[in-house]
């Protein structure tokens, strides 16, 4: 029985059963409460029925109109005013029932109201309080169940999206790496064979960890070092590529291959052809806080995409993974200054 809508025909069978059970139990208890003798007689049943008319109408009006229209929408003042009117009207109806209605329906009996205004109001108020609490508690449990289902759905969606993002990592990495090795092969460089071995080790690590949730940070850093060494073999001036590691990475874990995307971006869009061009990579660990800073020269600033426009599939992939895996635990800032592309990532691993 939803507190946000009023349609008796939409009540499911279980709710109808609960509704009937509640009033049957109420009738059973009050019929014995009103009974003159140890056994319930016909006149006790009739009296209980008549007494229930005002209670039933007040509770129904409250449950199916006042609660969803005012209480559920947090209109507490209006709800309080209407519930007071309902209580007064219900009390007055109870008195009128025994004063006039009984003589028209049950002509063979003479009924009088044994209770005064205050006592009748207490009866109706008790029913209003009990049924409202039952209704609100039922709504609370339904809301909790809905939230749980939504959380499960969101988790399943997140896992599916992560799998899709991870599926992009390996081909993207392989494509760029093979391009670098191919360039060495075209030049018939003696570095080609060692580069293939290095690439083989990198791919083995990628395949082994692609489906893992976390990987030791120390292993990820070693992987990054090997990756950087691979690309140093490709350029004429490897001394212009700098990698620095600060802090202690032991006992920390991170999503596998997450940092690789940002490192890879330096080589994909960076240049070390000219004397003043460089690629700087710094990873700093301070407790559970990881900072990654990259700075690489770019050949033509005018053709470089603006930071807010992203920088290709790899960075967009990494952005999505950060949002899914480290919500509210990361900051990513990308800027371009003259002929420099700068990236700053801060990540709380715990």
Buried (B, 14 or more C-beta within 10 A) or exposed (E): BBBEEBEEEEBEEEBEEBBEEBBEEBBEEBBEEBBEEEEBEEBBBBBBBBBBBBBBBBBBBBBBEBBBBBBBEEBEEEBEEBBEEBBBBBBBBBBEBBEEBBEEEBEEEEBEBEBEEEEBBBBBBEBBEEBBEBBBEBBEEEEEEEEEEEEEEEEEEBEEBBEEBBEBBBEBBBEBBBEBBEBBBEEEBEBBEBBBEBBEEBBEBBEEBBEEEBBBBBBBBEBBBBBBBBBBBBBEEBEBBEBEBEBEBEEBBBBBBBBBBBBBBBBBBBBBEEEEBBBBBBBBBEEEBBBBBBBBBBEEEEEBBEBEEBBBEBBBBBBBBBBBBBEEBBEBEBEBEEBBBBBBBBBEBE
